[in-house]
Amino acid sequence: MSGGSVLDSGLFGAPGGYEVRIRDLSGASGSEPVEVVRGFATLAHANAFARRYVRDSVERCRAPGMTPEQVLEAWFAYGEDAEIAGGDDQAWRSAAELRDFARIPVTDAEERNWRALDPRRYADDEEGDEDS
């Protein structure tokens, strides 16, 4: 077989999985991530988590009556960004949707629900199963 396939691209998995680095945009931690979330088996899973995490962060920075520019200003001052490590050109990046996030408030809470996609949740469940 010549050329790479979708399976070879890393979209559905990579050795060791993927990690998402959470960055505090206020600068309180410098350029270091404030948190690294590991355990994403697929790039699609990491992408979905990162997108929802940033979407939630933008909404937490939004106040009633703010213009999209004001929302962006608040996010860059107080928000958190999510960056996928090792995701190459198929990794989701906040810059791709940030202006839309600022312009269009969330109407479906599921768009902000990054916790449902957090792989640490499953690790906690597995540890609890072992104790049973």
Number of C-alpha atoms within 10 A of each C-alpha: 4 4 5 8 9 8 10 11 14 20 19 14 17 17 8 11 18 24 24 23 20 20 21 22 19 14 12 11 11 11 10 13 17 14 12 16 18 17 18 22 19 19 26 19 19 29 24 17 27 28 24 21 23 26 26 22 18 25 18 16 20 20 11 5 8 14 13 17 12 15 23 21 15 19 24 17 14 17 21 23 23 28 22 22 16 15 23 12 7 14 18 21 18 17 9 9 14 16 14 12 19 23 15 10 13 15 8 8 9 12 16 21 17 17 13 13 17 20 18 15 11 13 12 10 10 11 10 10 9 7 6 5
